[in-house]
């Protein structure tokens, strides 16, 4: 349908491939045009650029204030939610006993300790374990390690759950991109046949949860999810997004990656307060009925976690949402055996996440061929996607680096404009005000930490506060740069494959 609609435009007789490539070029083109224009105009019209930068910084300061408000709202909801006995509340809900949970855990090259931790978290769930159907989705290209891990998992957890299935995704299947999406799509279809259909469980009574292998679910997660699912007015047309806390190994992680992890957690928390902007990310849940209707996860892309929402959104003509859940799933910060290896892995992880820009051409290509989705809704989603990836790449560099270039040039030319003389003071004033938000974030991240290991020093909280002084560095090195990298690769057609973040345990 999408191809036919775009072909009817007959835009300069371009092929569909060329039209789609033009859409892929747009985000990277906007980013590089911004950088080049900022540099050129800094030399040609420095005073005008100074005015723009001041206005731009003011805009981002105001935006940071309301993001902080959203963060505090999300934190309050988290604190209220975690205090409720969801098992008891679930048992009072009508129809809860019919619900089954299908849980898919993909693994590739992870050590046994990481895989075991995920299964141990599931086994501690305050939900009837005989209603959890768990799939360990392995890769054929990692068969030796995976078989050993699977043998040990089956030996320890075979009797813990209603069913436990191990799958091996074949290597080099045509049309696939090797990675998580292809693996869980294969595993999901095997599980549907062998765990759901054979037991004749109605698809409407099954909720599917995909967990990254380092995910540890909150003990009340499935009870809470069940209560929300059975009480949702449109439960077959929504996914469920929990909070993402990167806490599993946070006490052993370098300060640099702790700041990046906390920044990701905070941003995702603010998005839960604005569910009209919310996409699925990383570990999340959804109705099996919807998953089957769209033909499971796409197996030829990198960012299947956000794409599955768009697949459902299109399948149901815009009648599909994401429901936030205010309980956490805990995952790993990036931490390996050496500092520089950790830094490299952190960069690659952020670049993979930023490669979600591949959703922009997909959205434009498919949205505007579907006349059953309202035009306003199409524009809102496309704008949120484009503005989000654009700001991710450009805002930190414009604020922290390029903001000072026109001022330096204007001073060298001995400009007498008042705005030139006052610009450094104005920018410094804005940075000082922004520190208030940074301090609030530092305090909040410390309050959310898991229990402290006994071997940590008496003043453990001090480095956890001081680490936030690295925030401007992380915003550029692990924000702007990998986001620009990802968009440039898409622009040039140098497509990114799926890169698995290395997991390690000390």
N, C-alpha and C positions, 0 to 999 in steps of 0.2 A: 504493500500500500504506500509506504513512504517513498520508495523508488519511483512509483508511478506518478505520485504527486509532484515530486521534484523534477521528473522528466518533463512533465507538462509545462513547466516554466520555460523550457527550451532556452535557458540562459546562455546566449552566445554559442549554442550548440555544444556546450561542454558535456562530457560524459558524466555519469553519476559519480564515478571515482574522482574526477577532478572537482566536482562540486563539493564532495565530502572533504577532500583535501583542503579546499579553500576554508571550510569551516574549522578544520584542525589548525590552520595557520593563524586564525584571528587572535586567540589569546596571547600567543607568543609575540605576534606582531605588535599588539597594543603595549605589551610590557617593554619591548626593546625600543619602540617609538617614544615611550615616556622617558626612558633613560637617556636616549640620544637627544631628545628635545630639551630635556632639563640641562644637559651639559652645554649644548649649542647656545641656548638662550641665556645661560649664565654668562657667556662671553659677549653675546650680542646685546642683551637687554637685562643686565643683572638686577636693576632696581625692580623691574616687573616680576622677575623670578623671586626676589626676596619677598615681595608682597604676597605672591602666590604661596610660597612656603609658609609664611606666617598664618595665612588663612587656612592652609592645609593642616598645619599643626593644631590650630584652634579646633578645626573640625574633628581631628582625631582625639583631641583631649576630651571634647564633649562626648564623642563616641565611647571613649574609654570609661567615662563616668557612668553612662547607662549600662555598659557591659558589666561594670563592677556591681551595679544594682541588680542586674540579672543574676550574677554569680551569687550574691548574698541571698537572693530569693531561692535559687536552686539549692544552696547549702541548707537553708532553713527547711525546705521540703525533704531533703535527704535526712536531716536529723529527726524530723517528725516521723518519716517512713520507717527508719531503722528501729524506732522505739516501739513499733506495733507488733503484736504477736500475730503474724500473718497466717500461721498454721491454724490457729483457732478461728480467725476471721474467715479463712477459706472454707473451713468445715461448716460454716453457717450459710454458705452460698449455695444456691440451687444449681445442681448439675455438675458440681466440681468433681464428683467421683467418676464421671465419665471421661475426664480429660487424661490424655496420655502425652508424654513429652518425648519427642525424638531428638536426640542430641548427637550432633556430628562433630567430631574432633579430628581435624586433619593434622598429620604429622609428617615432617620430612627432616631427617638428620638430627632430630633433637635427642639428647641423652635421656635415659630411662627416668632419671629423677624428675625431669620436667613433665613428662607424660604422666608419671605416677601422681604428681602433685595435683594435676587436673582431675584425675579420677578420684583421688582422696577427697577433694572438694565436693564432687558430686555425691560421694558416699555419705557425706556429713549433712546432706540436705534434709531439712525438716519437712519432707514430703514423702509419701509412700514410695519407696524405692522400686517396688515391683511395677510401678507405672512409668518408670524411666527406661527408655530403650536407647542404648548408647552404641554409637558406631565409632570405632577407631579407624580413620581413613588413612591408609598408608600408601606410599608410592612404590611402584615396581622398581624404580631406579635406585631405591634405598632398601631393597628387600632384606639383605643380610641383617642390618641393624634393626629394621622394623619388625622382622620376624621374631627376633630375640625380645624386643620390647613388648610385642604383642603377646608372646608366650607368657611373659612374667605378669602382664596386666590380666590376662585371662585366668592365670593361676590364682591371682589375688582377689579379683573382682567378679569372677564368673557368677557367683551366687549372690552378689550384692544387688543386682538390678533385675528388672523384668526380662531384659534380653541384652546380650552383648554380641556385637558383630564386628569382625575385622575384615576390611576390604583392602584390595591392592589395585590401585589405579594403573592401568597399562601405560607404558611409556610410548611416546611418539605417535599418538593417535592423530590422524589427519584433521587439520583445522583447529587444533587446540593450541593454546599457549600454556606451556608447562607451569603449573602453579596451583594455588589454593582453589581457584574457581573450578578448574577442570577436575581436581581431586574430589571436591565435595559434591559436584554434580554427578560424578560416577558413583560415589558412595551413597548419595541420597536416593538414587534410582534403585540401587541394590537393596537398600533398607526399606524402601516402599514395598518392594516385592516380597522380601523375606521376613520383615518384621511387622508390617502394617496390614498389607492385603491378605497374607496368609492367616492372620488372626481376625480378619474381617472387622477391623476397627474403622468406623466411619472417619473419613478424612477431616470432617468438620470438628472432630473431637481430638485432633492431634495438633500440637504446637511444636514447630521445629526450631531448635536452637543451634546455631553454629558457634562453636567456641574455638578461638585460637588456642593452640595447644598449651600455651602458658596461662590460660584463663583459670581462675579459681572463683567459682560462683559463691555469692553470699549464701549462708545456710538457709535463709528464708526466700531465696530468689524464686524457686519454682512454686512455692506456696503463694507468694505475692503475684507472680505472673499468672497463675491459675485464677486467682481471685479477679484480677484485672480482666482477664480473657472472658470469663463467664459473665461478667457484669458489663462488658463493653457493648454499646448499642449497635456497633457495626463491626463485630470482632473478626469477620472473615475478610475485611477490607482494611486492615491495618497491621503494620509491623510494630514490634516492641523494642525500644532502645534503652538498655540500662546505662547507668553511669559507668565510666571507664576510669578506674583507679589503677595507677601503675605503682603498686605497693609491694609486690611479691619479694623483690630484692632491693628495695629502695635504700635500706640501711647499708648495703654493700656497694652501692653505685657511686660513681663520681658526681661531684656537685653539678657539673655541666649537664649531664644527662638527667639528673633529678629536676633541674629547672625546666628542661625541655618537656619532660614527662608531666610535670605539674601544669605547665602552660597548656598542654594538650587537654588534660583533665578539665581545667578551668574553662577552656573554650567550649568543650563539649557540654559542660554543665550549663553554660549560658544558652546554648542552643536548645536545651530541653525546655527552657522557659518560653521559647518561641517555636512551638511545634510545627508551625506553618513553614519554617525554614529547615526543619530537621530531616536529615537523611539517615539511613541505617549506616552504622560504622562498626567495623571489627566484629566483636561478639554481639549477637542480637538474636531476637526470636521473631517468628512469623507463623501464620496459619499454614498447615500442610496443603489445605485446599488451594490457597493462592499460589504456593510453590509449584504444585502440579499444573495449575492452569497456565502458568507462564513457561512451563517446560524446564523447570529447575534453573540453577544459576548458569550464567553464560560461561562457557569454557574457553573463550578466546580473548579474554581481556585480563588486565591486572587488577582492577578495582571492582571485583565482583560484589563486595559488601555494600557499596552504595548503588551499584548498577541494579541489584535485585529490586530495590525500591522503585527505580524508574521502570523496570520491566512490568511491575505490578501496576504502577501509575498509568502506564499506557494500556495495559490489558483491560483495566476497568475504567478507561476513559476519564481519568483524573479523579475517580472516586476511590482514592487510596491514600492513607495517611501513615504517619509514624507516631505512636503513642509513647511518651517518655515514661521510664520507670526509675524511681528514685532510690533504688538499691544498687550497690556496685557489683561489678565483676572485676576482680583484681588481676592485673597482668604484670609482666616484667618491664622494668626500665631497661634500656640498652646497657648491657654490662658484659664485657668479655674478659679475657685473660690479661689484656694490656690496655693502657690508656688510649694510645693512638689507634689501636684496633677498634676500641669502643667508639671513638670519635668518628672513624670511617663508617662503622655500622650505623651510627646514629644518623649520619648524613644520608646514607642510602635508604634508611627507613623513612625519613622525612621526604625524600625524593619520590619514593614509591607512593606515599600517601598523597603527595602533591600531584601525582600522575592521575588523580581523580579528575583532572582537567579533561581527560578523554571523554567524560560525560557531557561536556559542552556540545561538541558536534553531534553526538548521539541525540541529545535533547532537541536541538534545533531541527535536525533531520527528520525526527519522528513526531515531534509535537505539532508542527505546522501542516502535517498531512492528516491530522486527526481533528475533524470538525466537531467532534462531540466533547472536546475539552474546551472550556471557556477561554477566550483570548486573554482575558485578564490573568487567569491562572497560568497560562503558558508564559506570558511576559514576566510574571513574578518569579517563576522558577528559573527561567533562563537568565534573568537579571541577577538573581541571588547567586547563581552558579558562576557567571562571568565576573561579577563584581568581587566575589569571594576569592577566586583564584588570582585576579588582577591585584587586589589589595595585598594578598599573601606575598606576592612577589615584589611589589613596588613600595608599599608604605614604609617598612623599616628602613630601606635604603634612602628614600626621599627624606625621611625624618632625621636619621642619625648621620648620614654621610653627605648627600647632595645638598642638604639644607644649608651647609656652611660654605659651599663653593661660590655662589654668587656674592655673598658678603665679602669673602676674601678678595674676589676680583674687583668689586666696587671700591674697596679700601685701597687697593693697589692703584686704582685710577683716581684716587683722592676725591671721591664723590662727596658732595656736601649735602646730599639729601638727608633729611632728618631720619627717614626710615632706615637708611643705611647705618647711621650712627647708633640707632636704638635697637636694631635687629638682634645683635648678640644678647642684649639684656632681655629682650622679649622672649627669645628662644630659651634662654637660661631660666627665665621665670616659668615658662610652660613646662620645662623639664623638671623643675623643682616641684611644681604642682603634681606632675605625673608620679613623682616619688611617693605621694600619699597612697595612690592606688597600688603601687608596687609593695609598699609596706603592708597594706591590707591583705594583698595576695600572699605575702610571706607568712603573716600570722595565720591566715586561713589554712595554708598548706601544712603548717606545723600542727594545727589543731586536728587535721585529718589523718595524720600519720598513724600507721599501725603500731602496736606495742613495741617499745624500744628493747632491743636485745640487752642482756645484762652486761655485755662486755663494752658498751659504749660509755664514754666519759660522762662526768657529772654535768658539765655544761653542754650537753648534746644539742640543745635547742639553738645555741649560738651559730654554729655553721649552717644550720637549716635556715636561719634568718639571713645571714650574710651572703649565702649563695645567690640570693636574688639580685645582687649587684652585677651578676653575669648576664642578667636578662637582656640588655641591649646587644650583647655579643651573640647570644643564642638566637635572638630574633633575626639577625643577619645571616650568621653561619648556618643555622638549622631552620631558617624560615625563608627569607628572601632568596638566598642562593640556590637551595635545592628546588624551590618552587619555580624559579627562573629556569633552572636546568631542565626540569620536567616539561615546562611549556615550550622551551626551545627544541627539545627532542621531538615533541609532537609536531611542532611547526615545520621542522626539517624532515619529518617522516622517518626519523631514527627511533623507532618505537621501542619502548622500554619493556623488557621481560619482567616476570615476577621474581623478585629477590626476597629470599627468606631471611629474616633477621636472625642472626645467630643467638642461640640461648646457651647460657652457661650457669653452672652452680658451683659455688665454692665449698 
